[in-house]
Amino acid sequence: MKEDNTVIRVRGQVKKTTEDFLIDLENRGFKFQEDAIGFIYFGKKYTDAPDELVNSAIEITLKAQKKFDSSFYMSILERLHSQKITSRKEALKWMVHQGLA
């Protein structure tokens, strides 16, 4: 299944697809193993989370762990989703509140 590569504009801000977000991270030096990318998309499908939430979970994982940790990512994604967090801004506030920053 091919990911939709569209860029979504919400309230004047450009929201990146998860695929574009991962490409940007790789262009900045983060290297993901193939199994990590598969796991990211598994978590996205498993939680039915939108791209912005998935991207936020990836960002929180990298900031807190300094590398991609699949189980940590999944835990963060599930917690963000269960708490109905919908934006990157809310996710980063939650990260600080949880002491992950």
N, C-alpha and C positions, 0 to 999 in steps of 0.2 A: 504494500500500500504506500503510495507516494504522499508525503506531507504536502499540504497546501503552503506555498511559499509567499502568500500574500502578506503585505504589511497592513496592519490594522491601525486606523487613526481614531483615538478616543479623546474627546475634549481637547483637541488640538495637539495631542502628544502622539508620537508614533510608537505603536506597540509591536515589538518584534515577535515573529514566530519563534518557536523553540529551535527550529533548524537554523534560522538566521542568528539567534543568540549563541548557539554552540559554535557556529562558524566565526563569529566575532571573537569569542573567547579563544578559539584556536589561533586566530590571527594575532591575538595579544600574548600568545605563548603557552596557554593551557593546552595540554595534550590529553585527549581522552582515548582510552582503550576502546576497542569495538564493543566489548561486553558492557562497558559503562554507558555507551550511547544507547545500546539496546535496553539497558535497565532504565534509563531516563524515559524512554518511550513506553516501556512497560508500566512504569509508575504513572505516567500521564494517562494511559488507557485505563489502568486499574482504578484510579481515583476519579476519572472523567474530569480532570482539572483543566482549566483553560491555560493557554500558553503563558500568560503573565504569571500565573501562580507557579507553574513548573519552572519558569525562568527564575523566579524569586527563590524557590527551593534550591535550585542549583547554586545561585549566588550565595545564599546563606551557608550552604554546605562548604563551598570553597572558602568563604571568609572564616568560618569556624574551624574547619579541619585543615586548611591550607593545601588540600588536595581533594579529589573527588572520592567520596566514601559512599558506596551504593546504599548500605543499610541506613546510614545517617540521613542521606538524601530522602529515602523512602519515608523514614520517620518524620522528617520535617514536612514533606509534602502532605502526608496524611494528617498531621496536626494542623497545618495551615488550612487544609480543605475542611476538616471537621469543625474548625472554629469560624468557618465562613469568611475567611480573609480573602479579599478579591483583588487587591492591588499590591504593587511592589512597595509602595509607601507604608501601607498597613503591615505588610510582611516584615519590613525592616524595623518598624516600631516594635512588633512582636518579638523579633530577634533580640533587640536591646532589652526588652522587658524580661526575657528569658535568661539574660546574662550570657548570650552567645556572641555579643559584639566585643 
